[in-house]
Amino acid sequence: MKEKCYIVDTSLRDGEQSPGLALGSRDKVAIAKLLDGLGVYEIEGGIPAMGKIEQAALWGMKSVCHRARIKAWNRLSLQDLRMSMECSPDVLHISVPVSDLQIQKKLQKNRRWLEKTMRECVDFARGQDYEVTIGFEDASRAELGFMAELAMILKNMGVSYIRFADTVGILTPVGAYEKINVLREAAGMEIEFHAHNDLGMAVANSVAALQAGARYIDVTLGGIGERTGNCALGDFVETAALLFDTGIDLSAARAAEAAVQNIFFPEKAHNATVL
């Protein structure tokens, strides 16, 4: 039997960062319902800290999705977490920049502050009985030993799994396999893999991550996302199905990607010339 992998769709969070894409609450809820019907394991529905419109969208997703878990994305911030809790998501995801470059330049902090704040955020969320996942942001440029240390802390705190994010899209399949294999062995935790397609390798890297032991794979409909996009749902399902059970029908995935194009980019449909 093929090994099972779990699809995490982030079209409504990371995918929405695609140039020219802006989704209203009604569109987000409709897309979430479509993803739920496909059999997606988890939907990363958005960032409640952005305000009431985003919160309303997550509430709507909760009302129409009957199988998929709804995940809310948060920074390392107790206030972010409080705003997410107002939406009662199934999962709270906390993004933790782990490369020294991002810790020092983006956060203007150090590793000690990062670990302390991460513990505080996880304690707070777990104390409210929420399931928590942690995203290692810019993991492909981070030190594996440091990530393993953080992962072991998180495992003891009851975090479900960690996300390895190739935030700047620099990995190759060999690199993805090696890093996931080392981190999984060192930390003893389940891993989610998040690929960007800057080198055109998002699908290949995601399959390599599966082969190395990751079991959760992030995708977007049609591969939408910032810069050159993310791992495309249909392409991933078609490729991974040779070795793994994704739980998603390829023809249904392709149909869904075609169906949402008018929602994502209505101006293209409006301006299209009929031949």
DRENLUMKOL-448964 format. One record per residue: x, y, z of N, C-alpha, C in turn; residue in one letter. Coordinates in steps of 0.02 Angstrom, whole numbers, plus 50000, padded with zeros to 5 digits. Layout:
# residues N
XYZXYZXYZA
...
This chain:
# residues 275
500424994050000500005000050000500435006350000M
500185011449966500545017849965500495021350033K
501025024750052501005028550114500565034650106E
500235036650160499775042250160500145048850169K
499955053850130500195060650143499585065250149C
499665070750184499115075150200499205081950167Y
498695084150131498735090350093498495096250136I
498925101150142498765107450176498725112850122V
498125115450111498055120550059498125127550089D
498585131450061498695138250086498535143550034T
498075141849988497865146749937497585153149968S
497245152450024496895158150055497335162050103L
497965160050109498435163850151499055165650109R
499485160750097500085162250058499915163449984D
499425159649959499235160549889498965167449874G
498635170549923498345177149913498875182549905E
499505180849918500045185649908500265186049835Q
499925182149793500075182349721499935189349694S
500375192149651500275198849625499595199549590P
499235204749608498585206249577498005202449605G
498115198449656497575194349684497315197349749L
496665198349753496345200749814495665197249820A
495575193849876494965189849886494535192849941L
493885193149928493415195249980493205189350021G
492855190650076492635185250121492205180150085S
491755182350043491305177750009491705173049963R
492195175849927492615171749883493015166649924D
493285168849980493685164350021493265158450047K
492665159950069492225154650094492045149750039V
491905152349979491735148049922492315143449904A
492925146249905493515142249888493635137049942I
493555138950005493645134150060493145128250053A
492525129850035492025124550025492245119849970K
492515122649916492765118549861493335114049884L
493795116749922494365112849947494135107349994L
493645108950035493365103950081493065098150042D
492725099649988492425094449946492945090149912G
493535092949898494075089149867494375084049914L
494315085249979494615080750027495275083250055G
495395089850049496005092750077495995091650154V
496555089750182496595088450253496515094750295Y
496845100150273496855106250312496855112350266E
496515117550286496485123750248496775129350291I
497315132350267497585138250302497175144250278E
496705146350319496185150850297496365158150295G
496895160250329497065167350328497395169550393G
497415176250400497775179350456497275183750494I
496965181350546496465185250582496715191950608P
497365192550621497635198850646497565204450595A
497405202750532497305207950481496655211750491M
496185209050530495585212850545494945208950538G
494385212650543493725209650547493535205950483K
493735208450424493555205050362493865198050360I
494505197750379494845191250380494535186650432E
494345189350489494025185250541493355182650517Q
492975186850483492325184650457492405179050407A
492935179350367493055174050318493185167350353A
493575167450407493715161250442493075158450475L
492665162850502492025160450530491605157150476W
491595160250417491215157350361491485150550340G
492145149950339492445143450321492245138050370M
492245139850434492055134950485491335132550475K
490915136850449490205135050441490075130550381S
490515130850329490385127050268490845121050260V
491375120650298491845115050291491695109650342C
491585103650319491385098250363491925092850372H
492445093050330492985088150337493655091350351R
493805096550313494465099750320494525103650385A
495105103450415495245107450474495435114550450R
495215119550488495355126550471495905129050516I
496435131550485497025133950520497085141550514K
497265144850569497375152150568498125153450577A
498395157950536499105159450536499255165350582W
499805164850620499975170050668500735171450668N
500895177550684501595179250699501745177250771R
502375178250791502565176950860502285182550904L
501635182350915501295187850949500685185350987S
500655186851051500065184951090499445188451064L
499515194651040498935198251014498675194850951Q
499125192650907498915188850848498505182750870D
498755179150919498415173150942497725174650971L
497675180051009497025181951037496525183350981R
496735186750928496285188350873496085182050835M
496555177250830496385170950797495885166950839S
495975167150905495515163350949494805165950944M
494715172250925494045174850916493665171350859E
494045168050815493735164550759493645157050772C
493885154650829493835147550848494075142850792S
494685143750767494945139150716495095132350747P
495185127350705495365120750729496105120450750D
496515124350716497235124250728497515131350728V
497965132750775498325139050775499035137750749L
499215141350696499885140550669500295146850686H
500885145750712501325151250732501955151050689I
502085156450655502685156850612503275159250652S
503825155450649504435156950688505025157550641V
505255163650628505855164450586506455161050619P
506795156550584507335152650616508025153850586V
508075157250529508745158750504509025164750543S
509675164750554509985170350590509865176850552D
509835176450485509715182350445509045185550463L
508515181450467507855184150483507795186150557Q
508105182250600508075183950671508385190750684I
508955191950652509325198050664509055203950624Q
508895202850560508695208350516507945209750518K
507535204450516506815205450515506535206950585K
506745202850634506495203650702506915208450744L
507545209150723508035213150762508095210450833Q
508125203850837508185200350901508745195250897K
508785190850948509275185550946508935178750960N
509325173450958509045166750967508725165851036R
509035168751087508755168051154508055171151158R
507975177051129507315180251128506815175951089W
507035173251033506605169250991506335163151029L
506785159551062506565153651100506085155551156E
506245160851192505825163051248505125164951224K
505095168851170504455171151144504055165451115T
504395160851081504065154951054503745150851110M
504105149851164503835146151221503215149651249R
503245156251255502675160051283502055159251239E
502155159751173501595159251127501295152351127C
501715147251127501465140351128501105138851194V
501395141051248501085140051314500385143251316D
500335149251290499705152851289499185149151248F
499375147051188498905143651144498705136851170A
499195133051194499045126451222498635127151287R
498755132451323498375133651384497635134951372G
497475137051310496785138051290496505131951253Q
496865126451258496655120051229496645119951153D
497065123951122497115123951049497665119251026Y
497535115950969498065112350936498525117550903E
499175116350907499665121150883500145117850834V
500275121250778500825119250734501285125250729T
501925123850717502425129150713502745129050644I
502805134950615503135135550550503835138350558G
504335134450537505025136850536505115140850471F
505055147450478505115151950421505845152650401E
505965152550335506645153050307507075147250331D
506775141450337507135135550363507695133350317A
507625134450252508145132150206508805135850214S
508785141750247509405145450261509595145250335R
509265141050373509385140750445509845134950462A
510135135250521510575129950545510155124050569E
510305118150542509905112250559509925110550634L
510515111450665510575109950736510125114250778G
510075120650761509645125350797508915123450789F
508715121750728508025119650717507855113250755M
508335108650757508215102450794508115103850868A
508505108450896508425110350967507725113250979E
507515117750935506845120750942506305115350935L
506395110850888505895105650876505815101150937A
506355099450970506315095251029505945098851086M
506055105351092505675109351141504935109051125I
504775110151061504075110351039503725103651048L
504085098251035503805091551045503595090551117K
504025092751163503875091951235503305096551257N
503175101751219502635106451236501965104351204M
501965098851166501345096451138501165099251070G
501655102051034501535104550967501445098550920V
500955098950876500775093250834501315091650782S
501525096650745502065095550696502355102250676Y
502935102050643503275108150623503275108750547I
503245114850524503265116250452503975118650434R
504265115350385504905117450357504745121650295F
504885128150299504715132650243505335134650204A
505325132950140505845135450094505605142350070D
505635147050115505315153650106505555157350044T
506195156850029506465160549972506565156049911V
506335149849915506335145449857507015143749829G
507485141849872508165140549849508355133149849I
507915128749873508085121749878508035118049811L
508425112749805508355107849752508095101449784T
507875096549744507615090349775508125086849819P
508765086749800509265083549842509325087249909V
509345093849905509395097749967508775096950011G
508195096849980507575095950018507575089150054A
507775084050018507795077250048508275077150107Y
508875079750097509375079450150509165083250212E
508895089250203508715093250261508125090350299K
507625087950264507045085050297507245078550333I
507655074550301507875068250330508265069450395N
508725074250394509135075750453508695078550509V
508255083350492507845086550543507355081550574L
507055077350534506575072550560506915067550606R
507505065250587507865060450628508085063650694E
508315069850690508565073250750508005075150799A
507445077450771506915080050813506395074850833A
506305069750791505805064750805505095067350801G
504985072350757504315075350748504075074550677M
503415074650668503135074750601503285081650570E
503375081750504503565087850470503095089350412I
502935095750407502545098550351503045102350307E
502985101650242503455104950196503105110250155F
503405116150151503115121950117503615124450065H
503445123550002503905125249948503685131449910A
504185135249888504075140749840504405138849775H
504135141549720504315138949654504815143349617N
505245146949652505715151549620506165148149570D
506365142049582506795138349536506405133249494L
505735133549498505325128849460505335121849489G
505515121249553505595114649584505125113349642M
504605117249649504165116449708503855109549712A
503615106849656503315100249656503845094949670V
504405095349635504945090449644505205090649716A
505285096649744505525097149813505025094249862N
504385095249849503875092549893503855084949892S
503945082049833503965074749829504595072049863V
505155075549855505775073549889505685073849964A
505335079049988505215079550060504795073750085A
504305071650046503915065650064504355059550069L
504795058750021505235052850021505705052950081Q
505855058950107506285059550165505915058750230A
505255058250227504875056950288504365062250307G
504335067950271503805072850284503125069650267A
502605071550302501945068650288501415073950274R
501575080250282501105085650268501425090050214Y
501045091350161501315095350105500855101250091I
501155107250087500775113350073500705114249997D
500105116149976499975117449905499535123749899V
499475126149838498975131249821498645129249756T
498045131649745497685130349683498035133849625L
498245129849576498595132649518499285135249533G
499535134049594500205136349612500255143749625G
499695147049641499715154249655500145155649717I
500385161749722500785163649779501265169249761G
501605171949811502055177549799502635175449753E
502915180349719503445179249670503215174249617R
503545168549611503355163649560502865158449585T
502625159249646502095154849671502335149149715G
501845144849731501955139249777501885132649739N
501865127249776501775120549746501045119949723C
500945118449659500275118149630499925111649648A
499315112249672498925106349694498895100949642L
498655102549582498555097449530499205094149510G
499725098049499500375095249480500655090749534D
500565092849596500825088849651500445082249656F
499775082449653499375076449657499565071549602V
499655074149541499825069849484500515066449494E
500995070249519501675067649528501725063049588T
501465065349645501535061549707501145055049705A
500605054749666500175048849665500535042549641A
501115043449609501495037649588501765033749648L
501875037349704502185034249762501775034749826L
501325039849830500975041249892500225041949880F
499845040849933499125041749932498965048849956D
498765053149911498605060049929497885060849951T
497455055949937496755056349955496355061049912G
496645063449857496305068249814496305065649742I
495725065849710495655063749641495955069049594D
496385066849548496735071449505496265075449460L
495775072149430495315075749386494915080949424S
494735079349486494365084149527494815090149545A
495455088749559495925094149575496015098749516A
496085095949456496165100049395495535104149383R
494955101149393494325104749383494265110549432A
494475109449494494445114749544494905120449526A
495495118849503495965124149484495695128349426E
495375124949379495085128649323494495132949345A
494105130249392493505133749414493665140249452A
494225140549487494375146449528494745151949490V
494935150649428495315155749392494925162349384Q
494265161849373493865167849367493805171649433N
493865168049488493855171349554494525174649568I
495065171149552495725173849565495875179949521F
495735179249457495935184449410495355186149363F
494825189349389494225190749348494365195249289P
494865199649295495015204349240495265200549179E
495605194949190495855191049133495275187849096K
494785185249134494195182249103493795187449066A
493745193549095493355198949065493675201349000H
494335201348999494685203948940494865198548889N
494685192248903494875186948858494505187648791A
494865186148738494575186348671494325179448652T
493705178948630493425172548609493595171448536V
493945166048521494155164548452493655159948418L
